């Protein structure tokens, strides 16, 4: 629906000049409405991008932590003789 309004507003710029003052005021109001909607949508998308970036960073930190924990566990198991060294390398 909004895309249709944008196309309609963009296609009717030449009509604005031909319709007179009252018609141009209506078209201007429509264009301002579309611009306002686009700004709101941009704000929402920017926020979603920031949230996704933050989540990505959090997940990377979690992977690093889990990898380190796995390596420490493998080393401990190797030290007590539960895990052969060659298997530790395969798991990592």
C-alpha positions as CSV (number, residue, x, y, z in Angstrom):
1,X,0.0,0.0,0.0
2,X,2.8,2.4,0.9
3,X,4.7,1.5,-2.2
4,X,1.7,2.4,-4.3
5,X,1.4,5.7,-2.6
6,X,5.1,6.4,-3.3
7,X,4.7,5.5,-7.0
8,X,1.5,7.6,-7.2
9,X,3.2,10.6,-5.5
10,X,6.3,10.3,-7.7
11,X,4.3,10.0,-10.9
12,X,2.0,12.9,-10.1
13,X,4.6,15.6,-9.6
14,X,3.8,17.0,-13.1
15,X,0.1,16.9,-12.2
16,X,0.7,19.1,-9.2
17,X,1.8,22.0,-11.4
18,X,-1.2,21.6,-13.6
19,X,-4.0,21.4,-11.0
20,X,-3.6,24.7,-9.2
21,X,-3.1,25.8,-5.6
22,X,-5.6,23.6,-3.9
23,X,-4.6,20.5,-5.8
24,X,-0.9,21.2,-5.2
25,X,-1.5,21.6,-1.5
26,X,-3.1,18.1,-1.4
27,X,-0.3,16.6,-3.4
28,X,2.3,18.3,-1.2
29,X,0.6,16.9,1.9
30,X,0.6,13.4,0.4
31,X,4.3,13.7,-0.4
32,X,5.0,15.0,3.1
33,X,3.1,12.0,4.5
34,X,5.1,9.6,2.4
35,X,8.4,11.2,3.4
36,X,7.3,11.0,7.0
37,X,6.5,7.3,6.7
38,X,9.8,6.6,5.0
39,X,11.7,8.3,7.8
40,X,9.8,6.3,10.4
41,X,10.5,3.1,8.5
42,X,14.2,4.0,8.1
43,X,14.4,4.5,11.9
44,X,12.8,1.1,12.5
45,X,15.2,-0.6,10.0
46,X,18.2,1.2,11.5
47,X,17.2,-0.1,15.0
48,X,16.7,-3.6,13.7
49,X,20.2,-3.5,12.1
50,X,21.7,-2.3,15.3
51,X,20.0,-5.1,17.3
52,X,21.2,-7.7,14.7
53,X,24.7,-6.4,15.0
54,X,24.6,-6.5,18.7
55,X,23.3,-10.1,18.7
56,X,26.0,-11.1,16.2
57,X,28.7,-9.7,18.5
58,X,27.1,-11.5,21.5
59,X,27.0,-14.8,19.6
60,X,30.7,-14.4,18.5
61,X,31.7,-13.8,22.1
62,X,29.7,-16.9,23.2
63,X,31.5,-19.0,20.5
64,X,34.9,-17.8,21.7
65,X,34.0,-18.6,25.3
66,X,32.6,-22.1,24.4
67,X,35.7,-22.9,22.2
68,X,38.0,-21.9,25.1
69,X,35.9,-24.0,27.5
70,X,36.0,-27.0,25.1
71,X,39.8,-26.7,24.8
72,X,40.3,-26.5,28.5
73,X,38.0,-29.5,29.0
74,X,39.9,-31.5,26.4
75,X,43.2,-30.7,28.0
76,X,41.9,-31.8,31.4
77,X,40.5,-35.0,30.0
78,X,43.9,-35.7,28.3
79,X,45.8,-35.0,31.5
80,X,43.7,-37.6,33.4
81,X,44.0,-40.1,30.6
82,X,40.4,-40.1,29.4
83,X,41.1,-38.6,26.0
84,X,43.9,-39.4,23.6
85,X,45.7,-36.3,22.3
86,X,44.9,-37.2,18.6
87,X,41.2,-37.1,19.4
88,X,41.5,-33.6,21.1
89,X,42.9,-32.3,17.8
90,X,40.0,-33.8,15.8
91,X,37.3,-32.3,18.1
92,X,38.8,-28.8,17.9
